[in-house]
Amino acid sequence: MVNKIALTARAPAEEAPPGPARKRRARGRPKGASAGQVRERLLRAARELFLRYGYRAVSSRQIGAAAGVNFAMIRYYFGGKPGLYREILQGVLPAPIAGALQMGGSPPKLADILSNITRVWAANPWIAGFVLREVLVPGGPMRSMFLREFPERLAPLIERAVRAEIERGALRADLDPKLLVLSVVSLAVFPFLGFPLTSRVFGVSNDEEFVTRFLRHTQALLACGVAPGA
């Protein structure tokens, strides 16, 4: 009787032995997905969740679930949620810098930088809400990171372009380079940062027709004020 009970207790394990048909794949990257695909899925899911709920309210598990991957992949690819957040910032806000630096060793033209910044914001309408929620609000987790990235990378690049154009006589010599940087960034960014208002009152749009027309206007406006003899 004792032996019969013992055999009965072992039955479940004996009826389902481990084997190829039941072997489980280690959790992590989805089957068939490349590293680049996993990174992009995590970045896309994080952008949407951060924009909707804010950085602090979103967990790594929620990001992983939305991306359809194990949340441990966030640490594997980005070092953790802060690193993922930083990647989102670096992947969008410095895009004008990367584009300008690829133009060659000489300082980029001011008009090219204005066009680059404008097109980045027009092509990524979520950036405005992202900045409003995480950068401009006191205590936003994005603020210190943004301030560290912007002054150290984008502003000096534009200022270098301004000084180079002043030296070759393309811009007025009496212009304050730092204030001109502020003017250029304001021209490029404000229409999209204030989109709920500017779209209704001024017809601002993200489509190519408007962006092209807007760039012609802003570049002409800028040229009239900064060209020698203006």
C-alpha positions in Angstrom: 0.0 0.0 0.0 2.8 2.4 0.9 4.6 1.6 -2.4 1.4 2.2 -4.4 0.9 5.7 -2.7 4.5 6.6 -3.5 4.2 5.7 -7.1 1.0 7.7 -7.4 2.7 10.8 -5.9 5.4 10.5 -8.5 3.1 10.1 -11.5 2.6 13.7 -12.6 6.4 14.1 -12.9 6.8 10.8 -14.8 3.9 11.6 -17.1 5.4 14.9 -18.3 9.1 14.4 -18.6 11.2 17.3 -19.9 12.0 17.0 -23.6 12.4 18.9 -26.9 8.6 19.3 -27.3 8.3 21.0 -23.9 11.6 22.9 -23.8 11.0 26.6 -23.0 13.0 29.3 -24.7 14.7 31.7 -22.3 12.8 34.9 -21.8 14.1 38.0 -23.4 14.3 39.1 -27.0 11.2 38.0 -29.0 11.9 35.1 -31.4 12.9 36.3 -34.8 13.5 39.9 -33.6 16.8 41.6 -34.2 18.6 43.7 -31.6 17.7 46.8 -33.6 14.0 45.9 -33.7 13.9 45.3 -30.0 15.6 48.6 -29.3 13.2 50.4 -31.6 10.2 48.7 -30.0 11.3 49.7 -26.6 12.0 53.3 -27.6 8.6 53.6 -29.4 6.7 52.2 -26.4 8.6 54.3 -23.9 8.0 57.5 -25.9 4.3 56.9 -26.0 4.0 56.0 -22.3 6.2 58.8 -21.1 4.3 61.3 -23.1 0.9 60.0 -21.9 1.7 59.4 -18.2 5.1 61.0 -17.5 8.4 59.5 -16.6 7.8 58.8 -13.0 4.5 57.1 -13.5 5.7 54.5 -16.0 7.5 51.4 -14.9 10.0 49.3 -16.8 7.5 46.4 -16.7 4.9 48.5 -18.4 7.3 49.6 -21.1 8.4 46.0 -21.7 4.7 44.9 -21.9 3.8 47.6 -24.4 6.8 46.7 -26.5 6.1 43.0 -26.3 9.5 42.1 -24.9 10.9 41.2 -21.5 11.4 44.3 -19.5 15.0 43.0 -18.6 15.9 44.1 -22.2 15.7 47.7 -21.0 18.7 47.1 -18.7 20.4 45.0 -21.3 20.2 47.7 -24.1 20.0 50.9 -22.2 21.3 50.2 -18.7 17.9 50.8 -17.1 14.9 53.2 -17.4 17.1 56.4 -17.0 19.3 55.2 -19.9 16.3 54.6 -22.1 15.0 58.0 -21.3 18.4 59.5 -22.2 18.3 57.6 -25.5 15.0 59.1 -26.4 16.4 62.6 -25.7 19.6 62.0 -27.6 17.8 60.4 -30.5 15.6 63.4 -31.2 16.9 66.7 -29.7 20.4 66.4 -31.0 19.3 65.4 -34.5 20.0 68.9 -35.8 23.5 68.6 -34.4 24.1 65.3 -36.0 22.8 66.5 -39.3 24.8 69.7 -39.2 28.0 67.9 -38.3 27.6 65.5 -41.2 27.7 68.5 -43.6 31.5 68.6 -43.3 34.3 70.0 -41.2 33.5 73.6 -41.7 30.8 75.3 -39.5 27.3 74.7 -40.9 25.3 77.6 -42.4 22.7 79.2 -40.1 20.0 78.6 -42.7 20.8 74.9 -42.7 20.6 74.7 -38.9 17.2 76.6 -38.9 15.9 74.1 -41.5 17.2 71.1 -39.7 15.6 72.1 -36.3 12.3 73.0 -38.0 12.0 69.7 -39.8 12.9 67.6 -36.8 10.1 69.3 -34.8 7.6 69.1 -37.7 8.3 65.4 -38.3 8.0 64.5 -34.6 4.9 66.2 -33.3 5.1 64.3 -30.0 8.3 66.2 -29.0 6.2 69.3 -28.1 4.2 67.5 -25.5 7.3 65.7 -24.3 9.1 68.9 -23.7 6.1 70.7 -22.1 5.6 67.8 -19.6 9.1 66.9 -18.7 11.3 70.0 -19.4 9.3 73.2 -18.8 7.5 72.0 -15.7 9.5 72.6 -12.5 10.8 69.4 -11.2 10.4 67.5 -14.4 12.9 64.6 -14.6 13.8 65.6 -18.1 14.9 69.2 -17.2 18.4 68.6 -16.0 19.2 66.2 -18.8 17.8 68.6 -21.4 19.7 71.6 -20.0 22.9 69.5 -20.0 22.4 68.4 -23.6 21.2 71.6 -25.1 23.7 74.2 -23.8 26.7 71.9 -24.3 25.8 70.6 -27.8 23.3 72.6 -29.8 23.8 76.1 -28.6 27.6 76.1 -29.2 27.2 74.6 -32.6 24.8 77.4 -33.7 27.0 80.1 -32.1 30.0 78.7 -33.9 28.1 78.9 -37.2 27.1 82.5 -36.4 30.6 83.6 -35.7 31.9 81.9 -38.8 29.3 83.7 -41.0 30.2 87.0 -39.3 33.9 86.5 -40.1 33.2 85.8 -43.7 31.0 88.8 -44.0 27.7 86.9 -44.5 26.2 88.4 -41.3 26.3 91.8 -39.6 29.3 92.2 -37.4 27.3 94.0 -34.6 25.0 91.0 -33.9 25.2 89.3 -30.5 25.8 85.6 -31.4 24.1 84.3 -28.2 21.0 86.3 -28.8 20.9 85.3 -32.5 21.1 81.6 -31.3 18.0 82.3 -29.2 16.2 83.9 -32.2 17.0 81.0 -34.5 15.8 78.4 -32.0 12.6 80.4 -31.2 11.8 80.8 -34.9 12.2 77.0 -35.5 10.6 75.7 -32.4 7.7 77.9 -31.1 5.2 77.2 -33.9 5.3 73.5 -33.0 5.7 73.9 -29.3 2.5 75.9 -29.2 0.8 73.8 -31.8 -2.7 73.7 -30.2 -2.8 77.6 -30.5 -0.6 78.2 -33.6 -2.4 75.6 -35.7 -5.8 77.1 -35.0 -4.8 80.8 -35.2 -2.0 80.7 -37.8 -2.7 77.5 -39.7 0.6 75.8 -38.6 0.8 72.3 -39.9 3.2 69.3 -39.9 2.8 68.6 -43.6 5.5 69.2 -46.2 3.7 72.0 -48.0 3.4 74.1 -44.8 7.0 73.3 -43.6 8.5 74.3 -46.9 6.5 77.6 -47.0 7.3 78.3 -43.4 11.0 77.8 -44.0 11.1 80.1 -47.0 9.4 82.8 -44.8 11.6 82.4 -41.7 14.9 82.2 -43.7 13.9 85.4 -45.7 12.9 87.1 -42.4 16.2 86.1 -40.8 18.2 87.2 -43.8 16.5 90.6 -43.9 17.6 91.2 -40.3 21.1 89.7 -40.2 22.5 90.4 -43.6 25.2 93.1 -43.9 23.6 96.5 -44.7 20.2 95.4 -43.3 
